[in-house]
Amino acid sequence: MDFQEGPNPIIVRSKGQRRKVCAQEKAKIAHDDVLELIPGDYFMKYVDMADDHKSSVQMDSCSLKKGKRHSEEDSAAVKRNRQIMEDEALARTLQETFTEENTTVCGMTSGQKISQLDSAGSSGKNSEKMHSVGPLKDMLPLTFRLMRVQGLPSWTSTSSVTIQDVIQGEVLLAVLSNYMVDMDWLLSACPSLRKVPHVLVLHGQDGASVELMKKLKPANWILHRPPLPISFGTHHSKAMLLVYPRGIRIVVHTANLIHVDWSYKSQGLWMQDFPWKDTKDLNRKNPFENDLVDYLSALKWPEFRVNLPEVGDVNINAAFFRKFDYSNSMVRLIGSVPGYHVGPNIRKWGHMKLRNVLEECMFDRQFCKSPLIYQFSSLGSLDEKWMSEFACSLSAGKSDDGSQLGIGKPLIVWPTVEDVRCSIEGYAAGSCIPSPQKNVEKVFLKKYWSRWKADHVGRCRAMPHIKTFTRYNGQNIAWFLLTSSNLSKAAWGALQKNNAQLMIRSYELGVLFLPQTLQSVPQFSCTEKNSSSRDGLALGKTINTKLVTLCWKGDEEKEPSTKTIRLPVPYQLPPQPYGTEDVPWSWDRRYTKKDVYGSVWPGHG
């Protein structure tokens, strides 16, 4: 990966194929998350880093010269590698424990081998742990997964997923929602999509990008860009709705449908399968269903008619998705849709929706005034007033004694310049952390900065495109949100007119994990016919769920009626505040200290 100045076309290569991209498309390729005007100097060149690992990144001519590195760069590299090696032992232990204790969330597609890309100081012992594991089990409603990253030690892949693990089986209808869609890559990475009779792609691209998509898409695919009534908005939601003969699989994730996002970034994914409703239950609804249909209605795609086996002719519109039984949904949907929302709708979207859901929940008293984490990949132009408004929403909820939880202190988990420089992509990773200096270096933000430290899941060097927000105490989690939303007013909305109106610019979608009381029921799968009881517990048994990190060390036997859900939160809790020498990454500054590939930022060549 490298960057190039000026209006000349850049080259995009995915899975060995190269194509030119005109200037209109560059701002989109540069990244999907920037909602303010983006400097036109730096544009991403996507290359296939999986082709021949030894030549994984294009370097400029000066980086090819042989010679000794400066002593300070040598010292930094040695220190970084030593830290990685020291952290791996602890991290492997945590991951193995997680795998053993959560056998239903560690499966991959049958026969699939774990990636053998074993860089960053991995040893022969790591390769001994490589193995193929059983079919993907549908225990995902109680947790989420990180996506597999190429170029990391093999142990980091044991509980991660690829796109092939998600899109599998006899799919009758697929709705793919995203911002960026590389048709070449998508169809080569997931060739089974070519066999799906009906595919609707909801995207956020325009201009030459759309023309290219039209040219490359299969004939039966429908493209739709949802309306954007307010300037500088985007269709940014990342989700999949896959209809099967047995039901529907709903997926909410954080990756664009492009090679680099599914290969080299820290990303997250949640999915759950739901059956078709019985005839007698067609009018039964639940909050998840209502949230889903309300969100889909706002997308205003052109209805089309399809013939589904055993169902017959149906119109594919938002109401169609009420035909599935979501009664066992284990998350709440938190969506954003563009508009000026007033009246009851003010609490239907964005951070006010999150506030509304949290206000209805009761949490353990340990979370009173406990801190908040904001982790994302693009920072909007913010002010202290909005940060207070946002913290108020994320601090909502009551403790089990009836009192309000109270405002928590927010911390922002954000990569430093050194994190980006030493990442598996080098400085090129910074193009997907596209916040300008004017946003990042506001004085009031200094008190929030915390390190991206992900040793326990082996992703310190995989820069985050994942977006998460949470409230925690130690390794205990009150709630956890996996979302497409970055930290911006455009994504979350801003209150106006004396708090009587919420203005949102963009479409976003996330899933909120909450502690729950539920009944043990058979697990349902769209791709496997045999159902089993949840975690082997007797059907009908009441379960109280408790959310914790992978690093939690409590005693589950003391609470036999409580199911501890270990979420692979991809960063260290509590986060480490920035040190005096740490500088938050901003993508429009110049960095002359060479990265792991010998390049500077921005690259010239």
Secondary structure, DSSP 4 states (H G I P E B T S, - for coil): --EE-SSS-EEEEETTEEEEE-HHHHHHHH-SS--SPPPTT-EE----TTS-GGG-S---GGGGS-SPPPHHHHHHHHHHHHHHHHHHHHHHHHHHHHHHHTGGGS--STTPPPP----SS--HHHHHT-----PPPS-GGG--EEBP-TTS-GGGGTT-B-HHHHS-S--SEEEEE-S-B-HHHHHHH-GGGGG-SEEEEE----THHHHHHHHHS-TTEEEE-----STT--B---EEEEE-SSEEEEEEE---BSHHHHHTSB-EEEEEEEEBPPGGGTT---HHHHHHHHHHHHH-PPPEEEEETTTEEEEESGGGGGGB--TT--SEEEEE-SEEEEGGGGGTSHHHHHHHHHHT-EE-GGGTT--EEEE-S-B----HHHHHHHHHHHT--EETTS-B--PPPEEEE--BHHHHHTSTTGGGGGGGS---HHHHT-GGGGGGEE----GGGT-TTS-B---EEEEEETTEEEEEEEES--BSHHHH-EEETTTTEEEE-SBEEEEEE---EEE--B---SS-S---BGGGPPTT-EEEEEEEETT----GGG-TTEEEEEE--SS-SSPPBP-TT--B--TTS-B-S--TTS--BS---
